[in-house]
Amino acid sequence: MGKRTLILHASAIIISAAAAIASSKAPKAQVTQYYKSGDKFYPAGIEGYDYVCEWDHFSVCTYYFDEASQQYRPTKYGKITWLR
């Protein structure tokens, strides 16, 4: 009984470690980022090329559009600084 339990535990550990590695290497979906100007939202472009998000305590840098609720939701907090 002890040998079989040890094999099952070892198998569970190996499978869970493999699943964790596989999920961390999965490509992330690209979501269009938006910035807010007044009451309107505009596409922000590419982070690091068109803009950067600098640290700011109380503002939102970029938003994404949530299809389920049909609202813009914050993606990153900070202050948007344009590079181009």
N, C-alpha and C positions, 0 to 999 in steps of 0.2 A: 504494500500500500504506500509506503514512503517513497519508493522509487518512482511510482506512477505520478504521485502528487508533485514531486520535484520536476519531472518532465513537463507536466501541464503548466506549472508556474513559470518555468524557463521559456516555454513556448509563448505564453501570454506576454511575458516581458519583451521577447524578441519581436513579436507581432506589433505590440504597441509602440516600440521604438521605431520600427520601420514605418508605421503609419504616421508618426509625428514628423519624421524626416521627409516623407513624401508630401505631406500637406504643407510643410514650410517651404518647399521648393516649387510649389504650384504657382503658375503665373497669376498675378493679380489683374483683375479686370480694370481697364482704363476707363475712368469716369470723367466726363467733361467737368472742369472746374469753372466756377463763375465768381465774379466779384460784384459787389453791390455799389451802385452809384445813385444816390437819392432813393427812389422807390423801385428802381429797375435793376435787373440782373443782366450782365454781359459776360460772354466767354472770356476767361482770363488768359488763356494761352498755355504755354508750357512752363512749368515751374523750373527755375534755374536758367531759363533762356529768355523768357519774356518778363518774368517777375520773380521775386523772392518774398517769402513771408518772414518779416523781422519780428522779434519778440515784442509784444505789447500786451499789457495786462488785461485790458478790457475790450478789445475789439476782435472782430472776426476777419480773417484774411480771405478765405475762399469758402464757397458753398458748392453743394451738389444738388441736383434736382431729384427729389424722391418721387418716383412714379406712383407709388402706392398712395401717398397722401396728396400728390400734386402740389407740393410745397418745396421751397429751397431750404436745405438744412446745412448747418455749419460743417465744414470739413476740417479746416485748420484755423487755429486762433493766432492772432498776431496782426501786424500791419503790413499791407501789401505795398511793396516798393517796385516800381517799374524799372526794368533794365533797358528796354528799347524805346 
